[in-house]
Amino acid sequence: MRVTRSKDFWAGLMFGAFGAAFMIVAQNYNMGTAVRMGPAYFPTVVGGLLLVLGLFVVLRAFFVDSGPVPRLHLRPLAIVLAGVCLFGALLRPLGLVAACVVLIVVGALAGISFRWKEVLLLTVILVVFSVALFVYGLGLPFPLWPGGR
């Protein structure tokens, strides 16, 4: 047999690996029953579903042809990862507003076309939405500005 859809093959392996990892880690906890679920119940069920999904996706990779796989672009991936890490590092000292601005601007740099007007408009909308949802809507204790609320 020959793999005809390598993206599906690798995605299926990833799903299966995550599912197996969830199930292995969950063995350290009490399973409980369907009526009184223990802390291992949900990760075991979700891990099992991921494992089955991964199996189906891997099997599909052998039977459906999709042509060549496009090349993996690591630069945008690294830029988005850097933006998320910066958000986590800057949230406490600078507050939610500044951390969101950094996250959105750095994430936008990963795209093909970067236009300041679009990025600034998107930043304003997303910062207002984030503050309204997380701080006022959900009541999460995020500092809005440097030095507190």
Wavefront OBJ file of the C-alpha trace (Angstrom):
o trace
v 0.000 0.000 0.000
v 1.074 3.538 -0.693
v 0.171 6.776 1.122
v -1.628 9.030 -1.350
v -2.523 11.900 0.996
v 0.462 12.583 3.195
v -1.252 15.531 4.923
v -4.029 13.220 6.074
v -1.515 10.581 7.100
v 0.462 12.960 9.337
v -2.691 14.619 10.704
v -4.122 11.205 11.567
v -0.930 10.240 13.341
v -1.042 13.498 15.293
v -4.677 12.927 16.336
v -3.878 9.375 17.344
v -0.807 10.423 19.328
v -2.728 13.123 21.229
v -5.576 10.718 21.899
v -3.220 8.032 23.179
v -1.390 10.584 25.341
v -4.671 11.751 26.920
v -5.656 8.191 27.667
v -2.243 7.322 29.140
v -2.117 10.401 31.390
v -5.730 9.827 32.494
v -4.799 6.396 33.867
v -3.287 8.146 36.899
v -6.738 9.386 37.967
v -9.975 7.796 39.159
v -12.258 6.880 36.244
v -15.600 6.864 38.062
v -18.784 5.825 36.281
v -21.002 7.381 33.641
v -23.266 8.694 36.418
v -20.452 9.907 38.724
v -17.594 10.790 36.425
v -14.134 10.915 37.903
v -11.288 13.155 36.719
v -10.106 10.509 34.226
v -13.483 10.014 32.523
v -13.529 13.004 30.161
v -9.857 12.795 29.029
v -10.245 9.061 28.436
v -13.395 9.473 26.337
v -11.992 12.408 24.350
v -8.667 10.605 23.937
v -10.461 7.512 22.661
v -12.460 9.589 20.182
v -9.273 11.300 18.974
v -7.594 7.917 18.596
v -10.494 6.577 16.492
v -10.593 9.773 14.416
v -6.853 9.482 13.852
v -7.265 5.896 12.694
v -9.924 6.885 10.153
v -7.842 9.793 8.857
v -4.734 7.609 8.503
v -6.727 4.947 6.659
v -8.179 7.585 4.350
v -4.639 8.644 3.442
v -4.148 5.256 1.792
v -7.268 5.319 -0.377
v -7.876 8.928 -1.532
v -5.421 10.693 -3.842
v -4.860 14.419 -3.362
v -1.754 15.285 -5.358
v 1.441 16.827 -4.023
v 1.605 18.363 -0.571
v 2.463 22.081 -0.473
v 5.603 23.091 1.337
v 5.470 23.871 5.053
v 5.939 27.562 5.843
v 7.789 27.826 9.162
v 8.208 31.629 9.254
v 4.495 32.450 9.794
v 4.220 29.645 12.320
v 7.191 30.999 14.290
v 5.822 34.565 14.172
v 2.386 33.528 15.478
v 4.019 31.432 18.205
v 6.169 34.423 19.175
v 3.044 36.606 19.356
v 1.289 34.159 21.677
v 4.387 33.897 23.896
v 4.682 37.692 24.019
v 1.011 37.950 25.001
v 1.578 35.557 27.904
v 4.719 37.355 29.014
v 3.243 40.867 28.736
v -0.247 40.282 30.159
v 0.645 40.812 33.809
v 3.154 43.690 33.538
v 1.434 45.677 30.748
v -2.214 44.660 31.082
v -4.750 43.102 28.727
v -5.021 46.062 26.361
v -1.302 46.322 25.553
v -0.804 42.549 25.469
v -3.687 42.188 22.985
v -2.265 44.956 20.813
v 1.132 43.219 20.708
v -0.485 39.847 19.976
v -2.592 41.182 17.088
v 0.168 43.257 15.474
v 2.778 40.491 15.725
v 0.267 37.935 14.454
v -0.600 40.163 11.516
v 3.089 40.277 10.563
v 2.827 36.560 9.751
v 0.428 37.221 6.892
v 1.259 37.764 3.247
v 0.010 41.348 3.097
v 0.339 43.698 6.056
v -1.613 46.959 5.886
v -1.426 49.283 8.875
v -4.957 50.657 8.474
v -6.510 47.184 8.466
v -4.344 45.981 11.359
v -5.160 49.046 13.475
v -8.902 48.715 12.815
v -8.781 44.997 13.627
v -6.747 45.745 16.757
v -9.273 48.271 18.073
v -12.203 45.932 17.423
v -10.517 42.891 18.992
v -9.227 44.783 22.041
v -12.671 46.237 22.757
v -14.242 42.801 22.278
v -11.639 41.105 24.520
v -12.032 43.615 27.332
v -15.827 43.515 27.117
v -15.977 39.724 27.039
v -13.233 38.633 29.415
v -13.089 41.457 31.968
v -16.660 42.733 32.088
v -18.645 39.790 30.703
v -16.872 36.887 32.396
v -15.378 38.872 35.262
v -11.860 37.481 34.804
v -9.294 39.320 36.938
v -7.051 40.567 34.106
v -5.366 43.922 34.659
v -6.375 46.300 31.882
v -3.397 48.664 32.092
v 0.115 48.568 33.539
v -0.055 48.694 37.312
v -3.536 47.190 37.832
v -7.091 47.684 36.666
l 1 2 3 4 5 6 7 8 9 10 11 12 13 14 15 16 17 18 19 20 21 22 23 24 25 26 27 28 29 30 31 32 33 34 35 36 37 38 39 40 41 42 43 44 45 46 47 48 49 50 51 52 53 54 55 56 57 58 59 60 61 62 63 64 65 66 67 68 69 70 71 72 73 74 75 76 77 78 79 80 81 82 83 84 85 86 87 88 89 90 91 92 93 94 95 96 97 98 99 100 101 102 103 104 105 106 107 108 109 110 111 112 113 114 115 116 117 118 119 120 121 122 123 124 125 126 127 128 129 130 131 132 133 134 135 136 137 138 139 140 141 142 143 144 145 146 147 148 149
